Structures are given as structure tokens and as C-alpha cells.
Amino acid sequence: MAKDKPDVARLVDEAAKAIGLPIAPEYRPNVILNYERAMAIVQPLLEVELDDELTPAPVYRP
């Protein structure tokens, strides 16, 4: 993710259009706000450097 702040309103509009999800005008500001919150929550996870040699854990099957 780029260090510049993304145009969240445009991201929301384009994502909604891509999946055919209409967003009522009265809900759009809160959708944008929640998208910004989600981005803030995930940012520390995206900054974690992972070793390319890591292997996934085996799948548990009871």
C-alpha cells in the first residue's frame, strides 16, 4: 500500500460498482468512514515483514 492516503471515496464507489452493490447516498459517508477504519486496523498487519521461506502450518483434520 502506498504511503500516500488513498482516495477512499473513489475506492468505495468503484468497489460497489464492481460488485453491483448500490449504496444509498445517506449511507455513503458512513461506508467511507468504516472503510477508513478498516484500513487503519489492518495497516500494522500489512507492515509485518514475512520471510519468503516460511511454510504454512499443516491442515488440522479431526
Chimera marker file (.cmm) of the C-alpha trace (Angstrom):
<marker_set name="trace">
<marker id="1" x="0.000" y="0.000" z="0.000" r="1" g="1" b="0" radius="0.5"/>
<marker id="2" x="1.336" y="3.379" z="-0.905" r="1" g="1" b="0" radius="0.5"/>
<marker id="3" x="2.250" y="5.771" z="1.866" r="1" g="1" b="0" radius="0.5"/>
<marker id="4" x="0.016" y="8.440" z="0.310" r="1" g="1" b="0" radius="0.5"/>
<marker id="5" x="-3.539" y="8.476" z="1.590" r="1" g="1" b="0" radius="0.5"/>
<marker id="6" x="-5.751" y="6.708" z="-0.939" r="1" g="1" b="0" radius="0.5"/>
<marker id="7" x="-8.938" y="8.235" z="-2.295" r="1" g="1" b="0" radius="0.5"/>
<marker id="8" x="-11.245" y="6.139" z="-0.115" r="1" g="1" b="0" radius="0.5"/>
<marker id="9" x="-14.416" y="7.622" z="-1.577" r="1" g="1" b="0" radius="0.5"/>
<marker id="10" x="-13.345" y="6.529" z="-5.035" r="1" g="1" b="0" radius="0.5"/>
<marker id="11" x="-12.336" y="3.082" z="-3.755" r="1" g="1" b="0" radius="0.5"/>
<marker id="12" x="-15.769" y="2.629" z="-2.189" r="1" g="1" b="0" radius="0.5"/>
<marker id="13" x="-17.559" y="3.840" z="-5.321" r="1" g="1" b="0" radius="0.5"/>
<marker id="14" x="-15.526" y="1.629" z="-7.664" r="1" g="1" b="0" radius="0.5"/>
<marker id="15" x="-15.791" y="-1.454" z="-5.436" r="1" g="1" b="0" radius="0.5"/>
<marker id="16" x="-19.550" y="-1.013" z="-5.126" r="1" g="1" b="0" radius="0.5"/>
<marker id="17" x="-19.845" y="-0.625" z="-8.878" r="1" g="1" b="0" radius="0.5"/>
<marker id="18" x="-17.663" y="-3.695" z="-9.499" r="1" g="1" b="0" radius="0.5"/>
<marker id="19" x="-19.870" y="-5.963" z="-7.401" r="1" g="1" b="0" radius="0.5"/>
<marker id="20" x="-23.150" y="-4.302" z="-8.343" r="1" g="1" b="0" radius="0.5"/>
<marker id="21" x="-23.876" y="-3.041" z="-4.847" r="1" g="1" b="0" radius="0.5"/>
<marker id="22" x="-25.873" y="0.170" z="-4.747" r="1" g="1" b="0" radius="0.5"/>
<marker id="23" x="-25.017" y="2.445" z="-1.818" r="1" g="1" b="0" radius="0.5"/>
<marker id="24" x="-27.755" y="4.855" z="-0.825" r="1" g="1" b="0" radius="0.5"/>
<marker id="25" x="-26.491" y="8.451" z="-0.659" r="1" g="1" b="0" radius="0.5"/>
<marker id="26" x="-27.391" y="8.750" z="3.029" r="1" g="1" b="0" radius="0.5"/>
<marker id="27" x="-25.200" y="5.705" z="3.871" r="1" g="1" b="0" radius="0.5"/>
<marker id="28" x="-22.193" y="6.553" z="1.675" r="1" g="1" b="0" radius="0.5"/>
<marker id="29" x="-20.376" y="8.771" z="4.250" r="1" g="1" b="0" radius="0.5"/>
<marker id="30" x="-20.558" y="6.009" z="6.871" r="1" g="1" b="0" radius="0.5"/>
<marker id="31" x="-19.425" y="3.358" z="4.380" r="1" g="1" b="0" radius="0.5"/>
<marker id="32" x="-16.397" y="5.519" z="3.614" r="1" g="1" b="0" radius="0.5"/>
<marker id="33" x="-15.743" y="6.051" z="7.331" r="1" g="1" b="0" radius="0.5"/>
<marker id="34" x="-15.892" y="2.306" z="8.024" r="1" g="1" b="0" radius="0.5"/>
<marker id="35" x="-13.566" y="1.581" z="5.096" r="1" g="1" b="0" radius="0.5"/>
<marker id="36" x="-11.059" y="4.091" z="6.516" r="1" g="1" b="0" radius="0.5"/>
<marker id="37" x="-11.343" y="2.440" z="9.936" r="1" g="1" b="0" radius="0.5"/>
<marker id="38" x="-10.748" y="-0.993" z="8.427" r="1" g="1" b="0" radius="0.5"/>
<marker id="39" x="-7.660" y="0.324" z="6.643" r="1" g="1" b="0" radius="0.5"/>
<marker id="40" x="-6.315" y="1.747" z="9.923" r="1" g="1" b="0" radius="0.5"/>
<marker id="41" x="-6.879" y="-1.573" z="11.697" r="1" g="1" b="0" radius="0.5"/>
<marker id="42" x="-5.155" y="-3.649" z="9.028" r="1" g="1" b="0" radius="0.5"/>
<marker id="43" x="-2.186" y="-1.301" z="8.477" r="1" g="1" b="0" radius="0.5"/>
<marker id="44" x="0.044" y="-2.766" z="11.246" r="1" g="1" b="0" radius="0.5"/>
<marker id="45" x="-0.526" y="-6.256" z="9.835" r="1" g="1" b="0" radius="0.5"/>
<marker id="46" x="0.431" y="-5.143" z="6.344" r="1" g="1" b="0" radius="0.5"/>
<marker id="47" x="3.690" y="-3.708" z="7.665" r="1" g="1" b="0" radius="0.5"/>
<marker id="48" x="4.881" y="-7.058" z="9.089" r="1" g="1" b="0" radius="0.5"/>
<marker id="49" x="7.744" y="-8.434" z="7.041" r="1" g="1" b="0" radius="0.5"/>
<marker id="50" x="7.389" y="-12.156" z="6.366" r="1" g="1" b="0" radius="0.5"/>
<marker id="51" x="10.214" y="-14.471" z="5.404" r="1" g="1" b="0" radius="0.5"/>
<marker id="52" x="9.772" y="-15.921" z="1.922" r="1" g="1" b="0" radius="0.5"/>
<marker id="53" x="10.911" y="-19.307" z="3.254" r="1" g="1" b="0" radius="0.5"/>
<marker id="54" x="8.042" y="-19.672" z="5.726" r="1" g="1" b="0" radius="0.5"/>
<marker id="55" x="5.816" y="-22.672" z="5.201" r="1" g="1" b="0" radius="0.5"/>
<marker id="56" x="2.170" y="-22.808" z="6.209" r="1" g="1" b="0" radius="0.5"/>
<marker id="57" x="1.062" y="-24.934" z="9.112" r="1" g="1" b="0" radius="0.5"/>
<marker id="58" x="-0.467" y="-28.288" z="8.256" r="1" g="1" b="0" radius="0.5"/>
<marker id="59" x="-4.227" y="-28.503" z="7.962" r="1" g="1" b="0" radius="0.5"/>
<marker id="60" x="-5.923" y="-29.986" z="11.011" r="1" g="1" b="0" radius="0.5"/>
<marker id="61" x="-8.286" y="-32.801" z="10.166" r="1" g="1" b="0" radius="0.5"/>
<marker id="62" x="-10.088" y="-34.457" z="13.085" r="1" g="1" b="0" radius="0.5"/>
<link id1="1" id2="2" r="1" g="1" b="0" radius="0.2"/>
<link id1="2" id2="3" r="1" g="1" b="0" radius="0.2"/>
<link id1="3" id2="4" r="1" g="1" b="0" radius="0.2"/>
<link id1="4" id2="5" r="1" g="1" b="0" radius="0.2"/>
<link id1="5" id2="6" r="1" g="1" b="0" radius="0.2"/>
<link id1="6" id2="7" r="1" g="1" b="0" radius="0.2"/>
<link id1="7" id2="8" r="1" g="1" b="0" radius="0.2"/>
<link id1="8" id2="9" r="1" g="1" b="0" radius="0.2"/>
<link id1="9" id2="10" r="1" g="1" b="0" radius="0.2"/>
<link id1="10" id2="11" r="1" g="1" b="0" radius="0.2"/>
<link id1="11" id2="12" r="1" g="1" b="0" radius="0.2"/>
<link id1="12" id2="13" r="1" g="1" b="0" radius="0.2"/>
<link id1="13" id2="14" r="1" g="1" b="0" radius="0.2"/>
<link id1="14" id2="15" r="1" g="1" b="0" radius="0.2"/>
<link id1="15" id2="16" r="1" g="1" b="0" radius="0.2"/>
<link id1="16" id2="17" r="1" g="1" b="0" radius="0.2"/>
<link id1="17" id2="18" r="1" g="1" b="0" radius="0.2"/>
<link id1="18" id2="19" r="1" g="1" b="0" radius="0.2"/>
<link id1="19" id2="20" r="1" g="1" b="0" radius="0.2"/>
<link id1="20" id2="21" r="1" g="1" b="0" radius="0.2"/>
<link id1="21" id2="22" r="1" g="1" b="0" radius="0.2"/>
<link id1="22" id2="23" r="1" g="1" b="0" radius="0.2"/>
<link id1="23" id2="24" r="1" g="1" b="0" radius="0.2"/>
<link id1="24" id2="25" r="1" g="1" b="0" radius="0.2"/>
<link id1="25" id2="26" r="1" g="1" b="0" radius="0.2"/>
<link id1="26" id2="27" r="1" g="1" b="0" radius="0.2"/>
<link id1="27" id2="28" r="1" g="1" b="0" radius="0.2"/>
<link id1="28" id2="29" r="1" g="1" b="0" radius="0.2"/>
<link id1="29" id2="30" r="1" g="1" b="0" radius="0.2"/>
<link id1="30" id2="31" r="1" g="1" b="0" radius="0.2"/>
<link id1="31" id2="32" r="1" g="1" b="0" radius="0.2"/>
<link id1="32" id2="33" r="1" g="1" b="0" radius="0.2"/>
<link id1="33" id2="34" r="1" g="1" b="0" radius="0.2"/>
<link id1="34" id2="35" r="1" g="1" b="0" radius="0.2"/>
<link id1="35" id2="36" r="1" g="1" b="0" radius="0.2"/>
<link id1="36" id2="37" r="1" g="1" b="0" radius="0.2"/>
<link id1="37" id2="38" r="1" g="1" b="0" radius="0.2"/>
<link id1="38" id2="39" r="1" g="1" b="0" radius="0.2"/>
<link id1="39" id2="40" r="1" g="1" b="0" radius="0.2"/>
<link id1="40" id2="41" r="1" g="1" b="0" radius="0.2"/>
<link id1="41" id2="42" r="1" g="1" b="0" radius="0.2"/>
<link id1="42" id2="43" r="1" g="1" b="0" radius="0.2"/>
<link id1="43" id2="44" r="1" g="1" b="0" radius="0.2"/>
<link id1="44" id2="45" r="1" g="1" b="0" radius="0.2"/>
<link id1="45" id2="46" r="1" g="1" b="0" radius="0.2"/>
<link id1="46" id2="47" r="1" g="1" b="0" radius="0.2"/>
<link id1="47" id2="48" r="1" g="1" b="0" radius="0.2"/>
<link id1="48" id2="49" r="1" g="1" b="0" radius="0.2"/>
<link id1="49" id2="50" r="1" g="1" b="0" radius="0.2"/>
<link id1="50" id2="51" r="1" g="1" b="0" radius="0.2"/>
<link id1="51" id2="52" r="1" g="1" b="0" radius="0.2"/>
<link id1="52" id2="53" r="1" g="1" b="0" radius="0.2"/>
<link id1="53" id2="54" r="1" g="1" b="0" radius="0.2"/>
<link id1="54" id2="55" r="1" g="1" b="0" radius="0.2"/>
<link id1="55" id2="56" r="1" g="1" b="0" radius="0.2"/>
<link id1="56" id2="57" r="1" g="1" b="0" radius="0.2"/>
<link id1="57" id2="58" r="1" g="1" b="0" radius="0.2"/>
<link id1="58" id2="59" r="1" g="1" b="0" radius="0.2"/>
<link id1="59" id2="60" r="1" g="1" b="0" radius="0.2"/>
<link id1="60" id2="61" r="1" g="1" b="0" radius="0.2"/>
<link id1="61" id2="62" r="1" g="1" b="0" radius="0.2"/>
</marker_set>
